[in-house]
Amino acid sequence: MALTSSRPLYKQRTESLPNTVTSVMFGNGQINPEDNPNYLVYKKMERIVEMMQDESTGVPVRTVKSFMSKVPSVFTGADLITWIMKNIDVDDQVEAVHVATLMASHGYFFPIDDHYLIVKNDNTYYRFQTPCFWPSRCGEPENTDYAVYLCKRTMQNKQRLELADYEAENLARLQKMFSRKWEFIYMQAEAQAKVDKKRDKLERKVLDSQERAFWDVHRPVPGCVNTTEVDIKKACRMNRHPKMTRVSSMPNYAVPGGRLSPSISESDLFNPCDNIRHDVS
């Protein structure tokens, strides 16, 4: 295989975002991504990923050419571990692999031929995730979105897009769950499959892998840790109503019954003795 340097597919664009998940941005009622208690952790990892993608000092990204095909925009696990040990002050190789695996489990990069989001210090190929799918920029997707995605995969006659056993089981379960509106889900999947066919071949290959990796994070392989689950204690602290912690700037008047009649003004509540003391002094 010949390796040629190439970084053509990491533009922050949304027009190439697979339709399956365009509707799930900031899901679960998260209007603001900062509402996620893991937001600060995400931003720290994303700063590292942006350093990794630097054209001059980042991880070397290549297009791998073979006799029959091309594998665009990939890097090896060995190159990734070397970069981490050089740039993030990590001296131990085991620790570097651990850091890389943690970042992969959150979906910032992924193996191109595996559903397991782990990093190995070898020549396994990995690819960076598009920023549109970073966890700080999208919420937890709905089951209907997952159903559309799996249904679309069954329409594409590509060996790399065949459903794994657990995905086929999930599809059967979702089809039973959404039996009343399955026709609508099927029509959505069919429309998206037609749009995907019009894309450039290499672009489609990259986007297919990025979309698959997105679902590997949000609907992981059985037995893998779901990194999108939010700690209940953190969620409670983040969702605490601001009125509970904000100190009121208004005077605290002791009103019998706890209510203030609209017909009573603030001046009526001051003690007349206060004015007398002020005049005497």
Number of C-alpha atoms within 10 A of each C-alpha: 8 10 13 12 13 15 16 12 15 12 9 11 11 11 8 14 16 18 20 20 22 16 13 15 20 20 16 12 10 14 11 13 17 13 15 19 19 18 14 12 10 18 14 10 16 18 10 15 19 11 15 20 16 12 12 9 11 18 22 20 25 21 18 19 14 11 7 5 9 15 16 22 23 25 21 21 23 16 17 24 24 16 18 22 16 12 13 11 9 16 11 10 14 12 14 23 22 16 18 22 19 17 21 22 24 22 25 27 25 30 23 20 11 15 16 16 26 18 27 18 17 12 11 16 22 23 22 23 22 23 19 17 21 18 26 22 16 21 24 18 20 14 13 17 19 20 24 24 25 25 23 23 20 17 15 16 9 9 7 13 17 15 16 11 10 12 16 15 12 17 20 13 13 18 19 11 13 15 12 10 11 18 12 13 21 19 14 19 24 19 12 17 20 13 12 21 11 9 13 9 11 15 14 16 17 21 20 17 19 24 19 20 29 23 19 21 24 20 21 21 18 9 6 13 13 16 15 17 10 12 10 10 10 12 14 11 10 14 12 10 10 9 8 8 8 8 8 9 6 6 7 7 12 10 10 7 6 8 9 13 8 6 6 9 10 9 8 9 11 11 9 10 9 9 10 10 9 8 8 6 5
